[in-house]
Amino acid sequence: MNWRAWFWNGFCLTAVSFLPCWCFAADLIAINAELETVGWSWRGEDDPKTATPLSTKVKCVVGTNSWMITTVTAGAAEESWWYTGTNLVWRYETPASWERRKLSHLSNDVAEYDTKTMDFDGDPRGGIGRVFFTPQVRIAWLAFCSGPFLKKEKREVPMPNELWKETWLWWEHASDAGGFKDQTRVFEDELGLPKSVDVFARSKQPLMEYRVRHGAGPGLTTTNVLGWEVPLEFYLVQYMPAGATNTWQVYSTAKGKTTSVTVGKQPQSLTPRGPI
C-alpha cells in the first residue's frame, strides 16, 4: 500500500469514528400543531349555531416506520401513543385521577398516568377495546403519520369518528370486501403524507374529505424537512346520514395548523409518572 492509500484509508476511518450517533439513526421529524375540531349531531339534534370548537395541541415525532403522537385537549390531560414499529405504547390519565381532578377542579399538572403496551401493525383501527385513538388523534395521525400506512396495498383509511357504525352505513361497510373505498393523493417522497383523501360510500357519497390548503397558486402550503413534505395547514370534514331518507349532513369538521417542524429525536420511553 502506497502512502496516499494509507493516508486516505486512515483519514476516512478516523472521520467516521467521530460522526455523531444520529448519523446512523433513522430519520425523524418533530412536529407541533394546533387542531380545532367541531362536532355536529348526525341526527340534527344540535343547533349548529351553538356548536363549540374544541382546541387540541398536538406533538408528533414521525419516521418512516415509527411515530409518536401526544395530544392535550382543552379540559383533558395529556395522552400519548407511541408506535415503535412492532408495538403500541399508550400513556393515559387513570380514571381515578380524572374523577378526582374533575370533582376538585385540579389542574392537569397533578394528573396521574398509566401505560399499556399492545401488539400493533400500524393500522389505527386497532386498539384495546376501541378506547384508544380519539378523533383528534386520528386526525393528527392522518395529517402527519399515515404515509407508510397509505402505501399498503390492502388498507382502509379510518375516519376520525366511528359513530357511523350506529347507522345503516355499518351494514354497507360489512357487506363490501375491503370496506369503504377511497381516493388518496400523497406527496412523492419517502414519507408520503397525504395531499388529499376522499372516502366514499357505495353510492359515491363522500363520507370524509381531507385537504391540504393551497397557497397563492397551484402549490400546497407545506414545508420540507429531511426531504419530506409536511402540511402547514389542512382541513377535514366528515359526513353522516341525516334523519330523512337519502339525505346527508356534516357530522364533524377540523382545521389543523402546523406551528413548527424540526429534525426529531428518537423517543426513549413512556413512563406512568415521568415526562416523555
N, C-alpha and C positions, 0 to 999 in steps of 0.2 A: 504494500500500500504506500503510495507516494505521500508527501507531506500535505498536499492540497486535499486529498481524500480524507486523510487523518484529521485535518483541521475541521472540515465541514461536518464529518460524522460526529466529532466531539462537540461541535457547536450546536448541532441540531438536538443531540441528546440532552445537553445542558439546558437549552431553551425550553424543551418540552417538560423537563423536570420542574421548571419554575412556573409553568402555566397554572392558573388557579383552577380549583376542582370544578367550578361551574362550567368550564370549557368542555368538560366531558359529560356533563349532566344534560338531561332532557330540557329542551327549550320550554319555558313557561312565561306567561304574561300575567300581570296583576291588573285587575280592572275594578274601578269604583264607579258606581252608578246610582242614580235616583230613579225610582219607579213609582208611578202613580196609577192606581187601579180604581175602577168604578164598577160596582156590581149593580145589575138591574134584575128584577124578578122576571123569570121566564113565563110566569102566568099573568103578568101585568098587574100584580097586586100592589106594587110600589109606585108612587108618583115620581117620575124621572126628575122632576124639579127639586125633589128633596134628597136625591142621591148624594152621598158624601164621599169624596175621593179618599182613598187610603194610601198613605205615603209609606214607602219602604226604602231603606238604604241597603244597597247590595254591594258585596265584595266578592270577587271571583279570582281564583288562581287557576289558569287554564293551560293545558298542554294537549298534545295530540292523542294521549292515551290515559289522561287523568284530569281531574278537576276538583275544585273545592268551591262551594257556594255558601256564603254567610249572609243572612238577612236579619235586619232589625226593622220590624213593622211597628208603626205607632200603637202604643198600648200593649205591646208584647215584648218578651225577652228575646235575646239573640238566639238564633238557631243556625247550625252549620251542617253541611253534608259534604263529605269528602269521599270521592271515588278514587281509589288507589290504582285502578286498573283491573283489580280482581275482586275487591271488597268495597262495601259502602259503610262508612262510619257516620253515624248520626248523633249529633250533640244537641240536646234539647233541655228546656227547663222542666223539672219534675212537676207532676200535678200538685203535690203538696205545697211546693214553693209558689206555684201560680195562685192557688187558693189563699195562701197566707198573704201574699202581696196584694191580691185583689181586695181582701177584707180590710187590710190595714193601710191600704194606699201607699205601699212601699215602692221605692224606685227599682229599676232593673239592676242597679248595682249590687243589690243584696240577693239576687236570684240564685238558686241552687240548680245545678245541672247534672245530667246523667248522660251516658253514651250507650249506644247499641251498635253492633257490627254484624253485617249480614253479607252473604254471597250476593254478587251483583254483576250483571253483564253489561251495564251501561244503558239499559232500557228504563227510562223514567216511569214506565207504567208499573214497575215492580214496587217492592217495599214491604214493610211489616204491617200487615192488617190494613194496608192502604191509608195509614195515618200520616205517612211522610209525603213530602212534595206538595206543599201548598200551592195555590195558583201563582203566588208571587215567585216562588222558587222555580216553578215550571217555566214561567216567562223568562226569568233570568237564564235558566238553562238553555232555552231555545235561542235566545239572542247571543249568548256568549260561550256556550259549552257543547252545543249539539252537533258541531261539524263532523266529528268521527262517526257518530250515530247515523247521521243522514247519508253517509257513504255506503251503509249496509244495503245489500240487495233486498232483503226481506225485513222491512221495518214499517211501523205505523207511527206517524207523527202524533204525539199526545197533545190534547188541548188543555188549556190551563185549568178549567173547571170540569168535573166529571158528573155534574148533575143531569147531563143529557141522558145518563143511564136510567133516570126516573121517567123518561118519556118513551114514545114509540121508537125513538132512534136506537134504543138498546136492541130491539128485535131486528131492526135492519142491519145493525152492526154485526150481530151474532150470525146472521144468515149469509153475510158476504165474506168469502175467503180473503183473509188479509185485512179485514176491517175497512175503515174509511180510506178512500184514495186521496192523494194529494198531488199538487204540482209545486215543486220546490226548485228555486234557483239559488246557487251558492257562489261565494267568491272562489275564484280559481287559484287557490293557494293550498298549502299543506293542511292548514287548519280547517278551511272550508265552511265558515259560518254562513248562515242563510242571508240572501238578499231579500227574498220574498218566499212566503209559504201560503198556499191555499189548500184547505182541507174541505172536501165536498161530501155531501150526502149522495145517495144513489141517483137522485133526480138532478144532480149537479148544483143543487142549492148550496151556497157557501155555508160552512159551519165555523170556519175560522180563517181570518186573513191577517197575515203579518207582513209588515213593510218596513224597510229602512228608508228614512226620509231622504228625498232628493235634495241636492244642493242647488246652486244657481246655475242650472243647466242639466244635462243628462246624467252627470255624475252623482253618486250617492255620498252622503255625509259620513265619512269613515276616517279613521287614522290607521297608519301602518306601523306595526312594531314587530320586529323579527321577521319581516316579510309577510305578516298576516294582517288581513284587513279586519278591523273591528268597528262595528257601527257606533256612531256618536249619538244618534237619535233614532228611535224606532217606535212603531205603533202596532197595536194588535186589537182586533175585535172578534168576539165570539157570539154566535147566533144560537137561538133555541126556537123550537116550535112555540107559537103563541096559542092562545086559547081557542081561536076559531080554526076550522079545518083549512089546511093548506096555507096557513099564514105563519110568518116568522117575525121575530123581533130581536133586537140586540140584547144579549144577556150580560156581557161584560166588555169593558174596554180598558186599554192600558197604554201608557206612554212612558217610554224609558229614555233617559238622558245620561250618557257617559260623562263622568267628571274627570277621570284620569285613566291613562293606560301606560304601564311601565313594564320593564323586564321583571319577571317574578322570581320568587324563591320557592324551593320545594317545601311544602308543609311538613312539619316534624311530627306532630301528634295532636289529637283532640282529647283533652282530659276533662273529667266531670266538673272540676272546680277551677282549674288553672286557665290562663289565657291560651289562645290558639298559637 
